[in-house]
Amino acid sequence: MKNPDKNALRLAIGHASLTGPRERNEDYCGYATPEGLELENKGVIAAVADGIGGHKGGREAAEYTVRGLLADYFATPDTWGVPRAIETVTTALNRWVIAEAGRNAELTGMATTLSALVLRGRRYYTAHIGDSRIYRLQEGRLLCLTVDHTWEHPELNNVLSRAIGLDPRVLMDFADGDLAVDDRFLLVSDGVWGVLPDALMADVLLDHPEPQAAAAALTSLALAHGGHDNATAVVVDVLGLPPAGLRDSLESAASLPLPHRLKPGHTLDGLVVEEVLHDARETLLYRVRNPRNGQQLVLKTLQPGMEGDSGATAALLMEEWRARRVVSPFFPQVVPAEQRSCLYYLMTWHAGATLQARLDSGQHFPAGEVVRLGVALLRAIAALHRLDIVHRDIKTDNIHLGQDGVLRVLDLGVAISLGERKADEPIGQAGTPSYMAPELFEKPEPQPGHDLYAAGVVLYHLLTRKYPYGEIEPFQTPKFTEQLRPTRWRPEIPGWLENILLKAVSKEAKERFETAEEFILALERGATRPLAAPSRQALAQRNPLKLWKIVAALSIVLNFVLLLILLR
């Protein structure tokens, strides 16, 4: 694969697989080299598998696993990290191999090793199970990136402790690192590394600059040195890397200027501004109209004063990138902008108002309507979580109810793609204090459950116009005691709905709903299968100060009584 685009990842790949003395080659290798956005979003993947099992079972397992991985990896959401995508795919492949071995006697005991390499952007990722290996040759030094999964056996060599098809649970090893131009990666079966010492393999790789020639030389040399196994090698050369920070094609928009402040009647790239929808500290939202087709859209950009702020620019670009991938009726959809002259992106516009605007206008929400809206909101959140995205600012201001009756979640500005985030990457402040789970005030890692807590607060607020622990102001350090029951303000709220809300906004994360689907099921079952009322906390937990006041008062009374007795 030699991509002519100098701003894209450029690679050269060669492969070879020889049968050797055996009648059947149970190794299998392959690679996939997409182009354009798929290359930027998913990268290039190469894999080697060494099948085990009687008759044709080993070859079946190896070929199906590699082919399945190369195809299905690209079908996973772009927002997933590489390890999650590969783990999800290999888990399904493992189930197939085990099931197939159980159905066909000829395939009994079949399994396979798997070593996969993904190169995306300026980083590499390895996924490995079994005793195939992945090496990296850098500046003349050959380093093995994987650890063999084998048992020590006094009579047999390379008895696998882990493999695809060996156990119902797949335990893959994952690793990653930075790429450099002129890096060379080698994926080999044990028919190569088990015969050739590392030093000899390094010499072969250095003596053969073309990856195809290097792969062919390694496999041939392994058999020439007395190898009795199949010999397979894939060689990947890194010829060029994309610019630092390039995540996708949207990054090219980073150099665009910000539009000046627009007013109704102004035009931008042929779009006519009709209304300023939102004027925040960093961002601006306008309702615009395309005069060619009459379509009304939302244009989102940064405040003119943010010009040159690389962090804000990157955040807006990543917000558009995420929004493009959330294809769901519960979210505004990104509309392609033709020949942008400035930094902004476009979304569909929908007549209606946010839930907070409806509350502010005096709208009353009956319990049945709140349940309907709750189910829709949680389906929207579930769609995000399936993409490994956490919204981080679910609140009534960010939930829009259209005139068409459809609920839509707004503003992915502080959302995080968990699979894309590096462990040491700062997460920044997110959320509105009254909707934030108690543990968020200690700044833990973002979790999908935090969106579910916020959804519970939204439903609570729609019913009562209050918050379960009282309103929390910014920069306040709140004290979470006992929740206030919603029937305190709305006695007509059904008991089963109150129990659901109290569970959703429980102080302890372990007592809340674990998934959006579980929350939805509770709402849909309603009174037919009500949840038990949450147990009230002991006074010592609920209000320790009050407890000590009571103890002190009792102590004073007791001491007074004892004093009277002694004075008699």
C-alpha atoms as one frame of an Amber mdcrd trajectory, in Angstrom:
protein
   0.000   0.000   0.000   1.653   3.212  -1.154  -0.782   6.101  -0.689   0.176
   9.130  -2.851  -1.379  11.544  -0.334   1.532  13.011   1.611  -0.824  13.952
   4.473  -1.965  10.346   4.932  -0.346   7.317   6.523   1.842   5.676   3.853
   2.882   2.025   4.139   4.416  -0.785   2.116   3.399  -4.364   2.940   4.676
  -7.780   1.899   3.629 -11.286   2.935   4.541 -14.925   2.399   3.235 -18.258
   3.697   4.881 -21.618   2.898   3.514 -25.082   3.677   6.811 -26.842   4.319
   6.919 -30.592   4.973   3.286 -30.709   6.050   0.550 -31.623   3.603  -1.622
 -28.731   4.650  -0.792 -25.127   5.516  -2.697 -24.299   8.679  -1.329 -20.748
   8.811  -3.254 -17.838   7.373  -2.357 -14.176   6.994  -3.895 -11.078   5.497
  -4.156  -7.322   5.638  -6.626  -4.589   4.720  -5.593  -1.163   3.390  -8.535
   1.258   3.157  -8.322   4.783   1.800  -9.685   8.228   2.616 -11.762   8.661
   5.758 -11.714   4.937   6.520  -7.922   4.982   6.565  -7.916   7.965   8.926
 -10.672   6.651  11.199  -9.806   2.942  11.339  -6.259   2.627   9.971  -4.580
  -0.348   8.292  -4.823  -3.796   9.847  -2.626  -6.877   9.288  -2.947 -10.280
  10.956  -1.279 -13.697  11.197  -2.971 -16.826  12.548  -1.593 -20.338  13.118
  -4.363 -22.925  13.304  -4.307 -26.035  15.472  -6.568 -29.077  15.440  -7.035
 -32.331  13.632  -7.822 -32.735   9.922  -8.806 -29.412   8.364  -9.849 -27.741
  11.618  -6.716 -25.668  12.121  -6.858 -24.105   8.676 -10.588 -23.442   9.049
 -10.074 -21.645  12.362  -7.094 -19.593  11.154  -8.629 -18.486   7.858 -12.062
 -17.705   9.278 -10.556 -15.717  12.152  -8.304 -13.572   9.964 -10.930 -12.999
   7.278 -13.564 -12.185   9.890 -11.291  -9.757  11.712 -10.266  -7.918   8.539
 -13.894  -7.503   7.490 -15.680  -6.859  10.770 -13.107  -4.517  12.292 -14.106
  -1.869   9.755 -17.785  -2.346  10.610 -17.306  -1.248  14.219 -18.142   2.374
  15.132 -15.408   4.892  14.393 -15.769   6.198  17.943 -14.599   2.889  19.424
 -10.972   2.535  20.376  -8.909  -0.089  18.559  -8.765  -2.524  21.517 -12.531
  -2.434  22.026 -13.201  -2.926  18.315 -10.845  -5.916  18.040 -12.033  -7.439
  21.321 -15.670  -7.221  20.220 -14.934  -8.827  16.857 -12.693 -11.605  18.221
 -15.226 -12.468  20.918 -17.783 -13.175  18.182 -15.223 -15.098  16.112 -14.270
 -17.186  19.151 -17.909 -18.174  19.672 -18.152 -19.265  16.037 -14.994 -21.406
  16.217 -16.189 -23.153  19.396 -19.679 -23.726  17.969 -18.324 -25.033  14.661
 -16.009 -27.461  16.453 -18.992 -28.763  18.406 -21.112 -29.298  15.295 -18.552
 -31.071  13.108 -16.515 -34.052  14.316 -13.778 -33.343  11.762 -13.241 -29.939
  13.349 -13.115 -31.094  16.972 -10.469 -29.289  18.971  -9.779 -26.664  16.333
  -8.358 -23.353  17.519  -5.938 -20.723  16.305  -3.432 -18.149  17.445  -3.969
 -14.563  16.334  -1.565 -11.641  16.169  -2.938  -8.425  14.709  -1.360  -5.042
  14.046  -3.283  -1.809  13.447  -1.512   1.329  12.249  -3.636   4.463  12.448
  -2.520   8.062  12.299   0.779   8.296  14.134   0.256   5.302  16.435   0.335
   1.510  16.271  -1.787  -1.006  18.206  -1.155  -4.715  18.752  -3.638  -7.430
  19.671  -2.337 -10.891  20.439  -3.325 -14.345  21.668  -1.324 -17.575  21.310
   2.283 -17.964  20.173   2.473 -16.104  16.883   4.571 -12.985  17.346   4.805
  -9.299  16.413   8.223  -7.607  16.163   9.281  -4.032  15.582  12.545  -3.191
  13.812  13.662   0.336  14.646  17.116   1.794  14.050  18.540  -1.680  13.438
  17.172  -3.210  16.667  14.530  -5.959  16.582  12.146  -5.941  19.547   9.421
  -8.525  20.202   6.178  -6.733  21.155   4.234  -9.816  22.275   4.435 -12.507
  24.929   3.783 -16.168  24.043   0.782 -17.759  25.710   2.146 -21.267  26.283
   2.379 -23.806  29.098   5.685 -25.277  30.193   5.603 -28.996  29.384   8.457
 -31.480  29.927   7.808 -33.362  26.670   6.038 -30.926  24.364   6.977 -27.475
  23.074   4.610 -24.546  22.638   1.504 -25.987  24.323  -0.937 -23.089  24.045
  -2.528 -21.702  27.192  -4.615 -19.205  25.221  -6.029 -19.223  21.696  -9.131
 -18.418  19.687 -11.452 -21.416  20.144  -9.684 -22.758  23.205 -11.861 -21.145
  25.868 -15.287 -19.455  25.908 -13.624 -16.253  27.138 -11.068 -14.547  24.904
  -8.160 -12.947  26.784  -6.290 -10.833  24.237  -3.143  -8.868  25.044  -3.229
  -5.245  23.818  -0.445  -2.682  23.514   0.177   0.527  21.610   2.850   3.108
  20.901   4.015   5.943  18.676   5.051   5.360  15.077   8.150   6.690  13.374
   9.045   6.896   9.698  11.179   3.872   8.623   9.680   1.630  11.311   9.362
  -1.971  10.111   6.907  -4.405  11.726   7.048  -8.178  11.402   4.210 -10.601
  12.110   5.292 -14.258  12.087   4.048 -17.716  13.004   6.153 -19.989  15.211
   7.289 -21.781  12.065   9.579 -18.776  11.516  10.574 -17.463  14.935  10.841
 -20.997  16.372  13.562 -21.805  13.820  15.362 -18.510  13.215  17.022 -16.637
  16.099  16.025 -13.008  16.528  19.456 -11.829  15.423  19.166 -13.742  12.142
  15.655 -12.405  11.495  16.962  -8.878  12.077  19.767  -9.467   9.549  17.272
 -10.689   6.940  15.031  -7.663   7.488  18.011  -5.306   7.162  19.351  -7.075
   4.044  16.006  -6.906   2.174  14.670  -3.346   1.868  11.504  -4.380   0.014
   8.885  -5.866   2.412   7.768  -8.569  -0.044  11.330  -9.761  -0.529  11.911
  -9.714   3.226   8.792 -11.801   3.938   9.703 -14.340   1.242  13.309 -14.583
   2.491  12.241 -15.199   6.100   9.823 -18.005   5.257  12.204 -19.693   2.817
  15.103 -19.458   5.250  13.013 -20.989   8.040  12.299 -24.083   5.935  15.912
 -24.212   4.715  17.074 -24.305   8.347  15.094 -27.481   8.958  11.748 -26.039
   9.922   9.016 -28.695  10.053   6.095 -26.310  10.484   4.304 -23.909   8.181
   6.188 -20.626   7.827   4.275 -17.321   7.537   5.489 -13.723   7.651   3.947
 -10.283   7.066   6.285  -7.287   6.822   4.923  -3.723   7.166   7.070  -0.669
   6.418   6.132   2.849   7.559   6.984   5.207   4.694   5.211   8.363   5.844
   3.062   9.686   8.664   0.200  12.176   8.662   0.746  15.589  10.296   0.687
  15.632  14.090  -2.828  15.787  15.466  -4.540  14.794  12.205  -7.593  12.763
  13.283  -9.747  13.008  10.194 -10.442  15.185   7.164 -12.157  17.800   9.352
  -8.738  18.766  10.719  -8.028  20.649   7.497 -10.660  23.154   8.638  -8.501
  24.136  11.627  -6.710  26.776   9.561  -9.963  28.482   8.563 -10.722  31.878
  10.140 -13.670  32.401  12.454 -16.646  34.287  11.031 -17.268  37.785  12.373
 -20.325  38.230  14.595 -23.389  37.765  12.414 -26.781  39.435  12.600 -30.133
  38.550  11.001 -29.920  39.328   7.304 -26.158  38.699   7.033 -24.948  35.968
   4.670 -22.123  33.465   4.999 -21.174  31.093   2.188 -24.590  31.664   0.628
 -26.484  30.981   3.884 -28.786  33.713   5.195 -28.764  34.328   8.959 -32.309
  34.434  10.379 -31.782  34.377  14.154 -29.124  34.178  16.872 -30.118  31.029
  18.776 -27.436  30.957  21.462 -24.700  33.375  22.482 -22.378  31.663  25.003
 -18.941  32.470  26.377 -17.128  30.428  23.697 -19.698  29.434  21.080 -22.378
  30.962  18.874 -25.379  29.268  17.287 -27.354  30.813  14.449 -30.448  29.693
  12.600 -29.661  30.062   8.916 -31.542  29.374   5.700 -30.261  27.957   2.426
 -32.016  30.129  -0.205 -31.528  27.487  -2.885 -33.825  24.946  -1.235 -35.339
  26.875   1.663 -33.874  24.486   4.238 -33.368  25.935   7.708 -30.214  24.852
   9.521 -28.266  25.517  12.717 -24.778  26.955  12.237 -22.388  26.463  15.153
 -19.110  28.352  15.430 -16.807  29.981  17.984 -16.951  33.517  19.303 -14.757
  35.874  17.210 -12.633  36.442  20.312 -11.591  32.770  20.236  -9.568  33.312
  17.048  -6.228  31.545  17.405  -7.337  29.381  20.326  -6.125  25.975  19.138
  -7.816  24.150  22.019 -11.249  25.595  21.277 -10.772  24.973  17.546  -9.833
  21.336  18.121 -12.814  20.891  20.456 -15.239  22.227  17.826 -13.745  19.961
  15.152 -13.988  16.913  17.400 -17.558  17.843  18.291 -18.438  17.822  14.592
 -16.586  14.533  14.144 -18.630  12.895  16.909 -21.885  14.431  15.746 -21.334
  13.051  12.221 -21.168   9.555  13.665 -24.286   9.785  15.832 -26.809   8.861
  13.179 -30.047   8.761  15.176 -33.474  10.458  15.174 -32.774  11.490  18.774
 -30.038  13.945  17.715 -29.748  16.804  15.220 -27.915  15.507  12.154 -24.803
  17.108  10.664 -25.361  18.604   7.191 -22.312  18.766   4.864 -21.135  22.325
   4.273 -20.046  23.159   0.754 -16.760  25.069   0.442 -16.565  26.569   3.910
 -14.756  29.891   4.004 -14.848  29.987   7.824 -14.753  27.589  10.745 -18.257
  26.295  11.546 -20.462  23.286  11.030 -24.126  22.831  10.143 -26.888  20.770
  11.746 -30.544  20.183  11.024 -32.911  22.683  12.666 -36.178  21.604  14.296
 -39.010  23.854  15.433 -39.813  23.502  19.122 -38.163  24.362  22.434 -35.914
  22.856  25.072 -37.509  21.247  28.108 -36.147  24.050  30.278 -37.715  26.682
  28.028 -41.015  24.850  28.318 -40.726  24.777  32.109 -39.879  28.478  32.130
 -42.994  29.216  30.077 -45.117  27.485  32.721 -45.729  24.162  30.951 -46.875
  21.375  33.277 -45.595  17.838  32.699 -47.930  15.023  33.869 -46.364  11.793
  35.100 -47.339   9.886  31.950 -45.687  12.483  29.715 -42.531  12.417  31.847
 -42.338   8.638  31.462 -42.698   8.946  27.663 -39.995  11.605  27.516 -37.805
   9.578  29.857 -37.914   6.520  27.600 -37.008   8.671  24.579 -34.178  10.397
  26.457 -32.714   7.089  27.592 -32.891   5.668  24.079 -30.889   8.675  22.925
 -28.345   8.103  25.695 -28.181   4.397  24.821 -27.384   5.319  21.195 -24.456
   7.418  22.440 -23.183   4.752  24.816 -23.217   2.120  22.054 -20.756   4.388
  20.253 -18.658   4.621  23.427 -19.538   8.318  23.812 -20.431   9.903  27.151
 -22.439  13.139  26.811 -21.422  14.625  30.184 -23.974  17.450  30.199 -27.456
  15.920  30.117 -29.869  18.566  31.455 -33.209  20.139  30.579 -31.424  22.949
  28.680 -29.839  20.381  26.355 -32.989  18.382  25.609 -35.189  19.669  22.795
 -38.811  18.682  22.252 -39.796  19.417  18.685 -43.178  20.452  17.354 -43.111
  17.046  15.652 -43.152  15.437  19.123 -39.611  14.057  18.777 -37.161  14.462
  21.661 -33.615  15.343  20.609 -30.462  15.662  22.712 -28.353  18.730  21.947
 -24.758  19.851  22.410 -21.933  17.320  22.211 -19.465  20.089  23.082 -18.116
  18.430  26.233 -18.811  14.835  25.211 -15.949  12.346  25.339 -15.297   9.326
  23.127 -14.006   6.885  25.736 -12.309   4.688  23.162 -10.404   7.620  21.693
  -9.222   9.141  24.945  -5.697   8.496  26.216  -5.316   7.596  29.882  -3.344
  10.751  30.751  -5.460  13.133  28.643  -7.134  15.872  30.712 -10.926  15.681
  30.690 -11.768  19.242  31.633 -14.774  20.440  33.611 -18.123  19.226  32.364
 -21.670  19.032  33.551 -24.048  21.319  35.381 -23.660  20.952  39.171 -27.303
  20.130  40.005 -27.228  17.300  37.415 -23.828  15.884  38.368 -23.503  12.588
  40.215 -21.970  12.967  43.706 -18.744  11.224  42.749 -18.135  13.714  39.921
 -17.256  16.368  42.481 -14.165  14.278  43.247 -13.223  14.428  39.523 -13.207
  10.716  38.611 -12.944   9.296  35.107 -16.023   9.870  32.877 -18.465   6.948
  32.999 -21.677   6.187  31.064 -23.470   5.908  34.413 -23.030   9.639  34.975
 -25.358  10.308  32.017 -27.962   7.993  33.562 -27.808   9.873  36.871 -28.305
  13.164  35.007 -31.269  11.666  33.139 -32.834  10.768  36.491 -32.398  14.377
  37.653 -34.023  15.611  34.414 -37.145  13.503  35.020 -37.231  14.516  38.691
 -36.976  18.197  37.707 -39.683  17.916  35.031 -42.092  16.596  37.654 -41.192
  18.830  40.585 -39.143  21.792  39.289 -36.788  20.841  42.143 -33.572  18.819
  42.413 -33.198  15.616  44.454 -30.469  17.091  46.681 -31.400  20.757  46.274
 -29.972  23.181  43.736 -26.164  23.172  43.609 -24.391  26.357  42.598 -21.155
  26.406  40.558 -17.989  26.125  42.669 -20.086  24.951  45.639 -18.934  21.854
  47.500 -22.242  20.064  48.060 -23.160  17.706  50.873 -25.294  14.830  49.672
 -27.579  13.612  52.430 -30.965  11.906  52.000 -32.790  12.467  48.700 -35.932
  14.558  48.808 -38.855  12.449  47.635 -40.650  13.918  44.593 -44.060  13.259
  46.241 -43.129  15.968  48.715 -44.054  18.458  45.967 -46.289  16.315  43.763
 -48.256  13.889  45.990 -50.056  12.454  42.960 -46.828  10.966  41.516 -47.244
   7.150  41.460 -45.174   5.278  44.007 -43.577   3.071  41.359 -42.339   6.147
  39.439 -40.984   7.720  42.617 -39.034   4.531  43.374 -37.503   4.563  39.880
 -36.413   8.178  40.209 -34.928   7.641  43.670 -32.961   4.665  42.381 -31.718
   6.659  39.374 -30.400   9.481  41.562 -29.109   7.386  44.424 -26.103   8.836
  46.228 -24.216   5.557  45.749 -23.346   4.606  42.156 -23.736   0.881  42.882
 -27.405   1.403  43.753 -28.323   3.128  40.459 -29.257   1.685  37.076 -26.259
   0.161  35.338 -27.402   0.725  31.739 -29.864   2.881  29.847 -31.697  -0.285
  28.796 -32.256  -1.285  32.439 -33.635   2.199  33.183 -35.955   2.016  30.135
 -37.244  -1.408  31.182 -38.150  -0.108  34.638 -40.104   2.812  33.120 -41.895
   0.615  30.596 -42.907  -1.968  33.192 -44.209   0.755  35.462 -46.812  -0.418
  37.964 -46.943  -3.959  36.528 -43.529  -4.813  38.018 -42.666  -1.965  40.372
 -39.264  -1.533  41.918 -38.946  -1.831  45.656 -38.716   1.428  47.543 -35.090
   2.304  48.336 -34.182   1.771  51.957 -33.691   4.929  53.960 -30.214   5.581
  55.263 -29.498   5.357  58.931 -29.570   8.741  60.670 -25.804   8.516  61.227
 -25.323   8.474  57.447 -28.215  10.738  56.505 -27.576  13.559  58.985 -24.641
  12.901  61.319 -24.840  16.405  62.810 -28.458  15.859  63.814 -27.542  12.493
  65.308 -24.835  14.037  67.497 -27.221  16.790  68.605 -29.716  14.134  69.711
 -26.977  12.151  71.495 -25.755  15.304  73.219 -29.298  16.247  74.300 -29.945
  12.741  75.677 -26.605  12.829  77.471 -27.508  16.146  79.151 -30.905  14.806
  80.219 -29.355  11.595  81.544 -26.691  13.500  83.484 -29.370  15.785  84.957
 -31.429  12.773  86.102 -28.359  11.137  87.661 -27.538  14.387  89.448 -31.047
  14.575  90.936 -30.750  10.983  92.161 -27.392  11.684  93.814 -28.742  14.810
  95.549 -31.590  12.937  97.242
